[in-house]
């Protein structure tokens, strides 16, 4: 599953960040499906976790600041979706830190990341794009 042009919301920085997220998550899922021994995949898996934790915060902060700027009506609901996602990633990270990188759990995370990303960008972020389009049409 790769980035598609139809996922663009028309705000360059946000689109670039989404594209990067799609790329990383796709690479992560591809890695998980490779036949290589688990131990050989671990460093890349850890790297992806670190990336996700730091990058989603950068991305979400940017998106939320942008929404405030344009007086986006669903800002609060959108922020809550972000908070829930950060909490979920945090739980996985905690589990991996204390119990190690359990293969089944990492696979589960890969699936969740992919599903969340598609649903969030396609559903929630595109609503923001529609709002921007409506506002632009009014002026």
Phi, psi and omega in degrees: 000120182239169177301138177237147180304326183293348178280350183296139178253356174093008174246110193308309184299317180294318178298319179296319179294319177298318181300318178297317179298315178300316181300310183296316181293319178299316179297320180297312181295320178300315179301316182296333181271355178288155183280353184305152177301146183307316182302326181287337181273342190304318184296321178292324179296314179298319180299317179297319179299315180297317179300309183302315182297319182279319187289321180296328179293315177301312183295311182298318179300317180297313182298317182292320178296319179297317180298321178297317181302320183264008182055046181296124186295331182260028182306313185294316179297320180294318179299321181296321177299317178298314181301316180299318181294316179299320179297317180297314178299320179299320179296316178299314182301318179297313180300316180296322181294321184270326186248359183087173185272084178294128187302315182299318181292321179294319177299317179300316179299316179304314179296318181294318180301313182298310181299314182297315183299312180297310183298317184291311182293314185289319183271295190290313184287328179291334175298321178296319179297320179296318179299315180299317179298318178295315181298319181295324180291336182285328186280000000 
